[in-house]
């Protein structure tokens, strides 16, 4: 009996050894994962793609929240206090709720300018940079449009920036991060090609937006932004603004309104009723809908839904659904 037990124990030991050896071929040995905190699920997705098993990721905002007004929770402070790397979108996207939270975390390594801080808009050329006068009037996008996570071309930029940040805080993982970046860029290239086949039918199509978050996507395919319902980003429309938008939409025969779930969609519905336009309510970040489980699927879904609203084709082989 004793003999049998010890043989079984030896078998388990061997099995454990084989498993460890097998796993180590895939996951480079590292006892403690790099702690990454991302402000939005899009950045967390790129950290996951590039960081793989070497990282543990926490995301501050839920995909369904207004990115400019994320509800601050105590768990965020705990996550930030333990972070090795912090990723923000930048361009003042998180300016209303984040700076104080970062300071209160007491984590010196992730403060702006430190090794563990990454502004992911670094190197990105923003559209719609306001003049100094509108900046003084409390513009919500003071450094230009920060919603570039909605640009189908932004994936490569975000993947590259996140990879460089990971190498900076974890140089031993460089080879691993390089390999994952290469695979990610390849997947993005394929995805961009299938999105281009859908978006090529949208050139000149007129749309109205509530907030200006869909402007990068519209610009990518040469869509025409006929009107913004908010007179300025973050400023709710007055009855006069609504009347102006209805007039512009009727004159220009705009048939589609793109809006996010968190926008004031009672006013959007009112405008749609008066103009007969279709309302396309879309998430503006990963996890903002049950189908937007990662950044590529998020873009696939956006493309499919906008194509449906315009009545333009989606190629058979496309994953966009
Ligand atoms: Zn905004």
Boltz pocket constraint, residues with backbone or C-beta under 6 A from the ligand:
constraints:
  - pocket:
      binder: B
      contacts: [[A, 68], [A, 140], [A, 141], [A, 146], [A, 147], [A, 211], [A, 212], [A, 213], [A, 233]]
      max_distance: 6.0
